[in-house]
Amino acid sequence: MIKVLFVCMGNICRSPTAEAVFRATVEKAGLAHFFEIDSAGTENYHVGECADERSIEQAARCGYDLRPHIARQVNQRDYAHYDFILVMDDINMHALTRRAPSQYQSKGEYFMAYGSDPKVRFVPDPYYGGVEGFKKVIALCEDASRGLLDHIKKSGRLQA
C-alpha cells in the first residue's frame, strides 16, 4: 500500500482538490487498490468543516467530488504513516517541517515537483481570489497527479 497525504494550510481548497484529483487519476488507471490517499492542513482553522464551496463547485465541473471531504489538521502520526507528504507551497513546507519529529524533518515534498513545468513550484492559494484561481488549482493538480503516478510506476512500487 502506497500512502499519500496532500497538505495545504486549512485543508479546504488545495489539498482536498489534490486528494480528489489524485484519487481519480489512480482509479482511472485501475490502481486504486494500491493506494491510501488523504489530505490535511497545517493549521486548525477549518477542522471539521467541508471543503470550500468554490472548490466543490469547480471540482464538480471537472468531474471530481469534494462533497464528502471533512477538513483535518496534520498530526504526529501522519509523519510516520504516509510514504509521500506533498505540500502546496513554502508556507506549508515550513509549518510541516517545524512540527515534524526530528526523524521526519525532510519528509515533506512539493507536490508541483511532479508537475511537467519545472518553473511552477507551488499550487497557489485560491482562497482570497476569484473562480480562475480555483480552476488553476485543478489544472495544476491534474498535471502533478499524472507526474506523481508516473513516478510511482517507474519506482516499481506497484507490485501485486
Rosetta silent file (secondary structure, phi, psi, omega in degrees, C-alpha in Angstrom):
SEQUENCE: MIKVLFVCMGNICRSPTAEAVFRATVEKAGLAHFFEIDSAGTENYHVGECADERSIEQAARCGYDLRPHIARQVNQRDYAHYDFILVMDDINMHALTRRAPSQYQSKGEYFMAYGSDPKVRFVPDPYYGGVEGFKKVIALCEDASRGLLDHIKKSGRLQA
SCORE:     score description
SCORE:     0.000 S_00000001
   1 L     0.000  128.869  177.027    0.000    0.000    0.000 S_00000001
   2 E  -102.624  122.204 -174.532    1.353    3.409   -1.004 S_00000001
   3 E  -106.578  124.881 -174.882    0.137    6.129    1.334 S_00000001
   4 E  -124.660  128.432  177.435   -0.123    9.699    0.041 S_00000001
   5 E  -121.549  127.098  176.340   -1.030   12.793    2.070 S_00000001
   6 E  -100.863  137.138 -172.715   -1.651   16.187    0.453 S_00000001
   7 E  -131.830  129.194  168.968   -1.126   19.243    2.673 S_00000001
   8 E  -132.060 -164.649 -174.314   -2.157   22.886    2.460 S_00000001
   9 L   -75.001  -56.167 -173.378   -2.926   25.439    5.140 S_00000001
  10 L  -106.524   -8.003  179.957   -6.598   24.919    6.029 S_00000001
  11 L    62.598   37.760  174.783   -7.436   21.677    4.183 S_00000001
  12 L  -127.338  -10.683 -179.059  -10.457   23.188    2.443 S_00000001
  13 L  -123.201  -78.989 -171.201   -9.156   24.229   -1.004 S_00000001
  14 H   -70.438  -51.090 -174.729   -5.898   22.935   -2.435 S_00000001
  15 H   -68.341  -37.938  175.209   -5.187   19.724   -0.532 S_00000001
  16 H   -68.357  -30.276  175.581   -8.703   18.262   -0.804 S_00000001
  17 H   -66.125  -46.929  178.474   -8.644   19.120   -4.506 S_00000001
  18 H   -59.953  -41.950  177.998   -5.280   17.367   -4.900 S_00000001
  19 H   -58.405  -49.390 -177.903   -6.622   14.392   -2.944 S_00000001
  20 H   -65.784  -41.138 -179.084   -9.701   14.091   -5.191 S_00000001
  21 H   -67.625  -45.616 -179.844   -7.735   14.581   -8.407 S_00000001
  22 H   -65.496  -39.579  177.180   -5.042   12.060   -7.478 S_00000001
  23 H   -58.109  -46.089  178.939   -7.688    9.569   -6.330 S_00000001
  24 H   -64.262  -36.903  179.704   -9.438    9.904   -9.707 S_00000001
  25 H   -63.210  -45.738 -179.487   -6.095    9.557  -11.503 S_00000001
  26 H   -73.548  -32.524  176.035   -5.257    6.252   -9.809 S_00000001
  27 H   -64.708  -44.258  179.569   -8.834    4.995  -10.193 S_00000001
  28 H   -61.259  -33.281  179.352   -8.769    5.755  -13.919 S_00000001
  29 L   -81.954   -3.317 -178.951   -5.503    3.812  -14.159 S_00000001
  30 L    73.040   26.143 -174.469   -7.096    0.851  -12.333 S_00000001
  31 L  -117.927   12.424 -175.087   -4.603    1.183   -9.475 S_00000001
  32 H   -57.031  -32.517 -177.582   -6.751    2.439   -6.591 S_00000001
  33 H   -66.758  -12.045  178.265   -6.223   -0.768   -4.608 S_00000001
  34 H   -89.045   -7.996 -167.997   -2.518    0.150   -4.271 S_00000001
  35 E  -124.080  147.394  162.934   -3.192    3.476   -2.581 S_00000001
  36 E  -118.370  122.768 -173.770   -4.352    5.158    0.597 S_00000001
  37 E  -127.312  133.383 -179.786   -4.939    8.849   -0.176 S_00000001
  38 E  -149.764  177.107  175.353   -5.825   11.651    2.248 S_00000001
  39 E  -145.462  160.008 -179.386   -5.307   15.362    2.851 S_00000001
  40 E  -158.221  166.675  177.459   -4.767   17.609    5.850 S_00000001
  41 E  -110.985  154.057  175.874   -3.969   21.188    6.799 S_00000001
  42 L   -77.354  -22.724 -179.457   -1.003   22.582    8.644 S_00000001
  43 L  -112.090  166.255 -177.257   -3.341   24.842   10.630 S_00000001
  44 L  -104.394   18.491 -175.848   -6.527   24.072   12.570 S_00000001
  45 L   -56.051  -37.164 -170.646   -8.639   26.943   11.162 S_00000001
  46 L  -122.726   17.419 -178.429  -11.188   24.730    9.438 S_00000001
  47 L   -53.108  130.527  179.081  -11.024   21.367   11.251 S_00000001
  48 L    88.842   -6.727 -178.965  -14.372   19.592   10.921 S_00000001
  49 L   -91.824  162.129  173.837  -15.576   21.768    8.036 S_00000001
  50 L   -77.153  170.302  173.862  -16.409   20.777    4.479 S_00000001
  51 L   -63.241  156.531  177.457  -14.304   21.863    1.534 S_00000001
  52 L   -57.144  136.429 -178.038  -14.697   25.452    0.349 S_00000001
  53 H   -56.487  -36.167  179.621  -17.851   25.822   -1.765 S_00000001
  54 H   -68.078  -36.824  175.567  -15.865   27.313   -4.635 S_00000001
  55 H   -65.781  -44.367  179.248  -13.543   24.300   -4.629 S_00000001
  56 H   -58.642  -46.370 -176.971  -16.514   21.945   -4.552 S_00000001
  57 H   -64.659  -48.777 -178.523  -18.174   23.762   -7.451 S_00000001
  58 H   -68.257  -37.564  177.507  -15.120   23.932   -9.713 S_00000001
  59 H   -62.599  -43.545 -179.954  -14.119   20.351   -8.919 S_00000001
  60 H   -60.843  -37.772  178.724  -17.622   19.127   -9.782 S_00000001
  61 H   -63.452  -23.054 -179.900  -17.406   20.908  -13.144 S_00000001
  62 L  -103.597    4.815  176.462  -14.295   18.821  -13.846 S_00000001
  63 L    92.393   15.854  179.559  -15.765   15.541  -12.586 S_00000001
  64 L  -111.758  142.604 -177.143  -14.313   15.467   -9.061 S_00000001
  65 L  -110.724  108.264  177.397  -16.394   15.126   -5.903 S_00000001
  66 L   -98.959   -0.074 -175.504  -15.193   17.097   -2.880 S_00000001
  67 L   -60.225  -34.989 -179.130  -18.534   16.944   -1.046 S_00000001
  68 L   -75.329  -10.068 -173.204  -17.564   14.109    1.346 S_00000001
  69 L   -65.336  136.556  172.226  -14.406   15.930    2.487 S_00000001
  70 L  -127.212  123.082 -175.624  -14.044   16.957    6.137 S_00000001
  71 L   -65.808  144.029  174.512  -11.009   19.109    6.988 S_00000001
  72 L  -143.168  165.838  178.774   -8.428   17.893    9.468 S_00000001
  73 E  -102.960  147.219  174.214   -5.036   19.014   10.698 S_00000001
  74 L   -56.625  137.909  177.661   -1.767   17.145   10.186 S_00000001
  75 L  -123.428  170.239 -176.246   -0.955   15.113   13.290 S_00000001
  76 H   -60.037  -33.766  179.528    2.193   13.448   14.601 S_00000001
  77 H   -63.545  -32.360 -176.699    1.080   10.018   13.382 S_00000001
  78 H   -58.912  -36.568 -176.690    0.954   11.267    9.777 S_00000001
  79 H   -60.091  -42.171 -179.988    4.728   11.690    9.525 S_00000001
  80 H   -81.671  -32.578 -172.155    5.402    8.002   10.060 S_00000001
  81 H   -72.969  -41.321 -171.637    2.266    6.717    8.357 S_00000001
  82 L   -92.064  139.103  176.245    2.499    8.341    4.920 S_00000001
  83 L   -76.617  -37.750  179.589    5.056    7.479    2.250 S_00000001
  84 E  -123.794  125.459  171.406    4.505   10.792    0.465 S_00000001
  85 E  -119.186  108.938 -169.577    3.619   14.045    2.218 S_00000001
  86 E  -111.237  117.203 -175.903    3.071   16.571   -0.548 S_00000001
  87 E  -102.024  159.718 -174.151    2.775   20.262    0.260 S_00000001
  88 L   -91.746  -25.227 -177.325    1.435   23.092   -1.847 S_00000001
  89 L  -162.879  179.543 -178.235    3.885   25.920   -1.047 S_00000001
  90 H   -62.133  -40.950 -178.586    6.725   27.216    1.144 S_00000001
  91 H   -57.011  -45.179 -178.611    4.456   28.354    3.978 S_00000001
  92 H   -74.588  -30.711  175.499    3.095   24.857    4.395 S_00000001
  93 H   -63.928  -44.804 -179.963    6.512   23.240    3.976 S_00000001
  94 H   -63.678  -42.982  179.533    7.872   25.377    6.810 S_00000001
  95 H   -64.718  -42.737 -179.992    4.873   24.610    9.052 S_00000001
  96 H   -62.970  -46.593 -178.354    5.075   20.887    8.293 S_00000001
  97 H   -66.385  -41.611 -179.117    8.826   20.765    8.963 S_00000001
  98 H   -59.135  -35.569 -177.099    8.582   22.863   12.130 S_00000001
  99 H   -91.824   -7.353 -173.627    6.117   20.388   13.670 S_00000001
 100 L   -73.071  141.277  169.158    7.811   17.222   12.431 S_00000001
 101 L   -58.462  151.364 -171.640    9.501   14.793   14.779 S_00000001
 102 H   -53.009  -37.981 -177.964   13.281   15.018   14.245 S_00000001
 103 H   -72.591   -9.087 -178.758   13.498   11.813   12.181 S_00000001
 104 H  -117.445   18.839 -177.627   10.903   13.181    9.711 S_00000001
 105 L   -57.247  -30.226 -176.849   12.271   16.712    9.196 S_00000001
 106 L  -108.647   21.543 -175.256   12.838   16.089    5.481 S_00000001
 107 L   -75.127  -32.327 -177.377    9.723   14.026    4.773 S_00000001
 108 E   -71.575  148.191  175.823    7.686   16.720    3.002 S_00000001
 109 E  -133.959  157.683  174.416    7.949   17.314   -0.727 S_00000001
 110 E   -81.538  127.534  179.432    6.468   19.933   -3.016 S_00000001
 111 H   -57.102  -41.176 -176.512    3.543   18.468   -4.972 S_00000001
 112 H   -71.274   -6.677  171.871    4.459   20.509   -8.038 S_00000001
 113 H   -61.126  -20.198  178.456    7.874   18.811   -8.145 S_00000001
 114 H   -95.669    0.112  178.763    5.886   16.137  -10.003 S_00000001
 115 L   -76.872  167.632 -176.093    4.394   18.626  -12.456 S_00000001
 116 L   -83.391  -15.823 -178.684    5.512   18.932  -16.062 S_00000001
 117 L  -110.261  106.980 -177.703    6.737   22.558  -15.826 S_00000001
 118 L   -63.338  -15.415  177.784    9.819   22.919  -13.607 S_00000001
 119 L   -78.072  -17.666  179.476    9.184   26.674  -13.355 S_00000001
 120 L   -93.370  107.941 -175.988    5.928   26.037  -11.459 S_00000001
 121 L   -96.523  -27.648 -171.623    6.952   25.344   -7.867 S_00000001
 122 L  -129.397  157.668  166.567    3.710   25.886   -5.952 S_00000001
 123 L   -96.721  110.930 -175.067   -0.035   25.410   -6.106 S_00000001
 124 L   -69.243  147.458 -179.531   -1.208   28.970   -5.321 S_00000001
 125 L   -74.528  118.449 -178.536   -3.819   29.541   -2.641 S_00000001
 126 L   -88.201   -2.528 -167.353   -7.110   30.495   -4.349 S_00000001
 127 L   -53.687  -42.541 -175.707   -8.959   31.317   -1.113 S_00000001
 128 L   -97.666    9.976 -178.391   -8.923   35.113   -1.407 S_00000001
 129 L  -111.860 -164.375 -178.379   -9.269   35.239   -5.185 S_00000001
 130 L   -95.537 -171.022 -174.800  -11.841   34.551   -7.825 S_00000001
 131 H   -61.447  -31.313 -179.041  -13.018   31.479   -9.674 S_00000001
 132 H   -60.527  -35.155  178.080   -9.980   31.469  -12.002 S_00000001
 133 H   -63.120  -38.371  179.004   -7.748   30.610   -9.047 S_00000001
 134 H   -70.242  -36.054  175.938   -9.812   27.519   -8.283 S_00000001
 135 H   -64.987  -41.468  179.553   -9.674   26.454  -11.933 S_00000001
 136 H   -63.398  -40.571  178.241   -5.898   26.872  -11.905 S_00000001
 137 H   -57.513  -44.937 -179.493   -5.604   24.698   -8.781 S_00000001
 138 H   -62.778  -46.222 -179.658   -7.441   21.886  -10.551 S_00000001
 139 H   -61.017  -43.064  178.889   -5.263   22.139  -13.663 S_00000001
 140 H   -65.686  -40.686  178.982   -2.067   22.101  -11.588 S_00000001
 141 H   -65.617  -37.295  177.172   -3.309   19.160   -9.503 S_00000001
 142 H   -63.398  -45.299  179.845   -4.172   17.205  -12.647 S_00000001
 143 H   -62.426  -51.832 -177.806   -0.698   17.797  -14.063 S_00000001
 144 H   -67.617  -31.037  177.633    1.175   16.929  -10.859 S_00000001
 145 H   -64.691  -42.181  176.165   -1.076   13.901  -10.218 S_00000001
 146 H   -61.272  -44.711  179.415   -0.109   12.428  -13.578 S_00000001
 147 H   -64.482  -40.791  178.132    3.548   13.063  -12.805 S_00000001
 148 H   -63.082  -46.365  179.717    3.294   11.572   -9.332 S_00000001
 149 H   -63.629  -40.989  176.698    1.623    8.423  -10.615 S_00000001
 150 H   -59.965  -43.720  178.309    4.238    8.095  -13.379 S_00000001
 151 H   -59.305  -46.222 -179.052    6.987    8.475  -10.771 S_00000001
 152 H   -65.503  -40.955  177.310    5.450    5.792   -8.568 S_00000001
 153 H   -59.751  -46.015 -178.727    5.000    3.450  -11.533 S_00000001
 154 H   -66.818  -24.328 -178.621    8.649    3.903  -12.547 S_00000001
 155 H   -74.399  -14.217 -179.510    9.790    3.244   -8.980 S_00000001
 156 L    80.284   11.984 -176.682    8.498   -0.328   -9.164 S_00000001
 157 L   -81.270   -4.808 -177.970    6.404    0.074   -6.016 S_00000001
 158 L   -96.507   49.139  178.292    3.194   -1.121   -7.673 S_00000001
 159 L   -86.198  137.796 -178.656    3.926   -4.812   -7.306 S_00000001
 160 L   -70.011    0.000    0.000    0.931   -7.086   -6.700 S_00000001
